[in-house]
Amino acid sequence: MDRSYDFAISYGKIRVPLYRVYAQPLSGIQAIPESTYTGRSNILFATEVDVEVTGRNFLPSYTEGDNRNVVATDSMKNFILHQGLHFEGSTLEQLLDHLGRRFLLTYPQIENLSLSARELSFLPIQRPGQDGKGITESAVLFSRSHNDVAVATMAFTHDGEQPVMTTHRCGRINMELFKVTGSAFTSFIRDEYTTLAERVDRPLFIHLNVYWTYTNAASLLNADMSGYVPAEQVRDVVQVVFDDFVSESIQHLVHEMGCRLLERFPQLATVSFDAQNYTRDLVMTSESDDKVKVYTDPFTAYGDIKLTLSRKV
Ligand SMILES: O=c1[nH]c(=O)c2[nH]c(=O)[nH]c2[nH]1
C-alpha cells in the first residue's frame, strides 16, 4: 500500500498550571485616562501554559515509532514548572519569552515552538486596614475570579545558535458586556427570510475577545515597562468606548474600539476582535415607564463578528 501522504504534525502539553508567588511586581506602566490600572503586585502570579512543538524532525515518531527526537510532554511540564521559580519578569509575555528561549537552548531537537499563557485570575480580597481605618487589600489572601483574563502567545525558532521570537500576540478574552441602552441595528437587508425587527435601541450583550500585536516586540519585553500595554488597560479602553459610543451594529462598535486602541497605544501594530452577539429578546415593557423592560435569552445560535485593523506601513 502506498503510504506517501503529506503530514501536518505538532505535539505538546496544554494547560500546565503555574502558581508563582512573590514574582516581580509590575510597575512603570504609563497611566491612561480610561483606566486606573498602573501595575500589579504579582504576589500571586498564576497562569496556565500551553506548549506546542512543530517541525519535521519528530515525524519518525509517527511513521516509525522512533522517539529519539521527541521531548516527552511530561518533561515539558516539569521544565515549565521549574522555570517558574527562575522567572524574574512580571508579565505573561516576559514569562513566555523566558520559557521559549530556555526551551530551545535546552532542547536543540525542538525546531519551532509555540507557547501560550492564559492568566488564572486572582484578586486580593478587600478588608479593613490594620490600623482600623478605611478599606485595604489583603497582601496574602486572593479570591479566584472567573472574569475576563489576559492571554499571550509567542512563537520561537533557532537563528543559528540563538533562539529568536518570530511572532507574538497578546489579548484579553472572555469579556461579557451588557449595555442596556444606546445601541442600534437598523436598515439591514430585508427579504422573505427577515424576521428580525429594526431596532433603534436594543440591549446589546456581547462576548468579546480582543487581541493585539506590537510594531516592535522590544517594547513588549523591555524591562522598562513604559511601552508595555497591559491587558487591563485595553479592557478599560474597550469598555469606555462601549459605554460612550452609540453603535449602529457590533461591526460599527468594534471598528470604533479598534481605532481608539490604535490611537491610545501608538506602539501597537494591529488590534483584532472576535465579538459574539448575545443580545437578549424583549419580553415585556412596563406600561408606566417604557425604560423598564424584561429580557430573556435569545435563540441559542449567535452572530460572530470579526475585525483586524492594521496600521498602514
Ligand atoms: O450588530 C449586529 N450585526 C449583525 O450583523 C447582526 N445580524 C443580526 O441578526 N443582528 C446583528 N447585530
The ligand as a Gaussian input file, in Angstrom:
#p B3LYP/6-31G(d) Opt

LIG

0 1
 O      -24.601000      44.151000      15.369000
 C      -25.140000      43.291000      14.649000
 N      -24.541000      42.924000      13.485000
 C      -25.078000      41.989000      12.642000
 O      -24.502000      41.669000      11.567000
 C      -26.314000      41.402000      13.044000
 N      -27.116000      40.458000      12.485000
 C      -28.177000      40.271000      13.314000
 O      -29.126000      39.452000      13.115000
 N      -28.071000      41.076000      14.407000
 C      -26.916000      41.786000      14.263000
 N      -26.314000      42.732000      15.052000

